[in-house]
Amino acid sequence: MDAMRANGTVLGPLHGIPILIKNNIATADKMNNTAGSYALVGAKVPRDSAMAAKLRKAGVVILGKTNLSQWANYRSNNSSNGWSATTGQAYAAYYPMEDPSGSSSGSGVASSVGLALATLGTE
């Protein structure tokens, strides 16, 4: 992406910006689209979600997927924030063993510790 920009090729207003996205935002690449559930490990989608497609068109580099509360906390009325079967429990970045709050907790934690310039959740 840097070489493209140096040659005058710019894919969009976010060319080369690295981000992480929540694992319930579908991408048609090698990344999993699990919503945190073992039931969806290896599932393939026919195309990027509208959000992922728009991000890529703007030049974003999607580095990876972040943990979430499994099924975005729709699995029960009494679920743990930041827990999913595929990746386990996410904890608040600066308070060990503390509730990270919300189903997009992995995106929030990743952002707070600076794993990417930006992260995207769904709340």
C-alpha positions as CSV (number, residue, x, y, z in Angstrom):
1,M,0.0,0.0,0.0
2,D,2.9,2.4,0.8
3,A,4.5,1.6,-2.6
4,M,1.2,2.2,-4.4
5,R,0.8,5.6,-2.7
6,A,4.5,6.5,-3.5
7,N,3.7,5.8,-7.2
8,G,0.6,8.1,-7.1
9,T,-2.0,5.3,-6.9
10,V,-4.5,5.9,-4.1
11,L,-7.3,3.5,-3.7
12,G,-9.5,5.8,-1.6
13,P,-9.6,8.2,1.3
14,L,-8.6,5.5,3.8
15,H,-5.8,4.0,1.6
16,G,-3.5,1.8,3.7
17,I,-5.3,2.5,7.0
18,P,-5.1,-0.7,9.1
19,I,-8.2,-1.7,11.1
20,L,-9.6,-4.7,12.9
21,I,-13.3,-5.6,12.7
22,K,-15.7,-7.5,14.9
23,N,-16.0,-11.2,14.0
24,N,-19.7,-10.9,13.0
25,I,-18.9,-8.7,10.0
26,A,-18.6,-11.0,7.1
27,T,-15.5,-11.0,4.8
28,A,-15.1,-13.2,1.8
29,D,-11.4,-14.0,2.4
30,K,-9.4,-16.5,4.6
31,M,-10.6,-14.9,7.9
32,N,-13.3,-16.8,9.8
33,N,-16.9,-15.4,10.1
34,T,-17.9,-17.1,13.3
35,A,-19.8,-14.6,15.5
36,G,-17.7,-16.4,18.2
37,S,-19.5,-19.7,17.6
38,Y,-17.8,-23.1,16.9
39,A,-20.8,-23.8,14.7
40,L,-19.5,-21.3,12.1
41,V,-15.8,-22.1,12.1
42,G,-14.8,-22.5,8.5
43,A,-18.1,-21.1,7.1
44,K,-17.7,-19.2,3.9
45,V,-19.7,-16.3,2.6
46,P,-20.3,-15.5,-1.1
47,R,-19.1,-11.9,-0.8
48,D,-17.9,-9.3,1.7
49,S,-20.6,-7.7,3.8
50,A,-21.7,-4.2,2.7
51,M,-19.6,-2.7,5.5
52,A,-16.4,-4.7,4.6
53,A,-16.8,-4.0,0.9
54,K,-17.2,-0.2,1.5
55,L,-14.1,-0.2,3.8
56,R,-12.0,-2.1,1.2
57,K,-13.2,0.3,-1.6
58,A,-12.0,3.2,0.6
59,G,-8.6,1.6,0.8
60,V,-8.7,0.1,4.3
61,V,-6.5,-2.9,5.1
62,I,-8.5,-5.3,7.3
63,L,-5.9,-6.8,9.6
64,G,-8.1,-9.3,11.3
65,K,-11.2,-10.0,13.4
66,T,-11.8,-9.2,17.0
67,N,-13.4,-11.2,19.7
68,L,-17.0,-10.6,20.7
69,S,-19.7,-11.8,23.0
70,Q,-20.8,-15.0,21.2
71,W,-23.7,-14.2,18.8
72,A,-23.3,-10.6,19.9
73,N,-25.0,-11.4,23.3
74,Y,-28.1,-12.9,21.6
75,R,-27.4,-16.4,22.9
76,S,-29.2,-15.8,26.3
77,N,-30.4,-13.1,28.7
78,N,-27.6,-14.0,31.1
79,S,-24.4,-14.1,29.0
80,S,-20.9,-12.8,29.7
81,N,-19.6,-9.7,27.9
82,G,-16.6,-10.6,25.8
83,W,-16.9,-14.4,26.0
84,S,-17.1,-16.6,22.9
85,A,-16.5,-20.3,22.3
86,T,-13.9,-19.7,19.6
87,T,-11.6,-17.3,21.5
88,G,-12.5,-17.4,25.1
89,Q,-12.9,-14.4,27.4
90,A,-11.8,-10.9,26.6
91,Y,-10.9,-8.7,29.6
92,A,-10.7,-5.0,30.0
93,A,-7.3,-3.7,28.8
94,Y,-6.2,-1.9,31.9
95,Y,-8.1,-3.8,34.6
96,P,-7.2,-7.5,34.7
97,M,-10.2,-9.8,35.0
98,E,-12.6,-6.9,34.6
99,D,-15.8,-7.0,32.4
100,P,-14.9,-5.4,29.0
101,S,-18.5,-4.4,28.6
102,G,-20.7,-5.0,25.5
103,S,-20.7,-7.5,22.7
104,S,-18.1,-5.5,20.7
105,S,-15.7,-5.8,23.7
106,G,-12.9,-7.3,21.5
107,S,-13.0,-4.2,19.3
108,G,-12.9,-1.9,22.3
109,V,-10.0,-3.7,23.9
110,A,-8.0,-3.9,20.7
111,S,-8.5,-0.2,20.2
112,S,-7.6,0.7,23.7
113,V,-4.3,-1.1,23.5
114,G,-3.5,0.2,20.0
115,L,-3.5,-3.0,18.0
116,A,-4.7,-1.0,14.9
117,L,-5.4,2.6,14.0
118,A,-9.1,1.8,14.3
119,T,-11.5,-1.0,15.1
120,L,-15.1,-1.6,14.2
121,G,-17.9,-3.1,16.3
122,T,-21.6,-3.3,15.7
123,E,-23.2,-1.6,18.6
